[in-house]
Amino acid sequence: MRVKDVLGRFGEDTAARHLSRCGMEILDRNWRCAAGEIDIVARDGSCLVFCEVKTRSGDRYGTPAQAVVPAKAARIRRVALVWLRDHEHALMPLRFDVVEVYRTRNNPPRVEHLRGAF
């Protein structure tokens, strides 16, 4: 497995644990369709949340959330519509979050949850 893939899996696992500890119910992880992938789908009370997880080991190239450019956000929205079509949560309010995970060698991971990021 490539280092990038290992870091990404670590970030998604860390983000899922964080969201669960915050009281969110994880409904789906790494859901894929022809249009793309949603990292995490969760329920936060009465709100359905589509989460993009970005993991970095440093900030040399900016914050993880800065990697969610407008084209990436638009793609996530399109994939969310497909997810909604295939599931029965269409009448819930929607939110799109970014979960940033910072991993450094000698420290526990730091998680930043940006609610309603796009």
N, C-alpha and C positions, 0 to 999 in steps of 0.2 A: 504494500500500500504506500502511496506517495505521502511525503511529509505534509503537503497541503491538505490531503484527504484526512490524515490523522488529526491535524489541527482543527479542521472543520467539524469532524465528528466530536472531538473534545468540546468544542464551542457549543454545538447543538445539545449535547448531553448536559452541559453546565447550564445552558439557557433553560432547558426543560425543567431541571431541578429548581432553578430560581423561580420560574413562573408558578410551579406547583407550590413552592413555599409561600408565594404571594397569594395563594388561594385560587389560582386559576386551574381549570380542569383541562388537561391536554386531550384533545379530540383526535388529532392526527399529527404524524411526523413524517417528513420527507415525502409528502404526497405529490405524485407525478402524473402528468398527462402530456399530451402532445404539445401543449402550449408552454410547458415549463414545470417548475417545482415550487411548492410552498414548504418552507422549513418546518414551521409549527403552526397548527391551527388549535386555538384554545378558546374556552369560554371564560369570560370574566364577568361573573354575575349574569346579567341579561344581555351582555354584549359578546359578539363573536369576533375573535381577534386573529388576524393573519400576521404571523411574526416572521420577519426576515432576520436571520442570525448572521452576524459578521464577527469573525474572530481574528485577532491580530496578536502578534507577539511583541509588537512595538508600534510607535506612531510615526515612523519614518515617512510613510506615504499618506498621512492624514488619519483622521479618526475612522473607525470601521463604518460608521453611519454615512460618511462622505462617499463611500463606495456605492451607496444606493442612489444612483443618478436617476434623473427623470425617466429615462428609457427602462431602467430596471424596475422602478416603481410601477410604471404602466404595465409591464409584463406581469408583475405580481398581481396587479388588479385583474388582468385578463384571466390568469390562472385561478384566482379567487372566484370569479364568476363561474368557471367550469366546476370548481369544488361545490359551490352553492347549488348548481344544477343537479349535481349527483348526490346531494345530501338534503336533509329536511330541516335546515336552519335558515331558510330564506327570509323569514319575517323578523329576524333579530337585527338590532342595530349592528353595524360593522365598524371595525377599527383596524388600522394598519400600523403595526409597531415595528421597531427595530430593536433588537437586543444585541448590544455590543459586549463582547467577551474579550478581555485582555489577559493573555497568559504570559507570565514570565517564569523563568526557571526556578527561582528561589522563593517565590511568593505564591500565596493562593490566588486563583483567578479573580479578577475584578469584573463585575457585571454592571452595566448601565442599561436600564430599560427605558427606551424612549417611546412613550405612549403617544399614539396618533402622529407618528413621525411623517407620514405622507398620506 
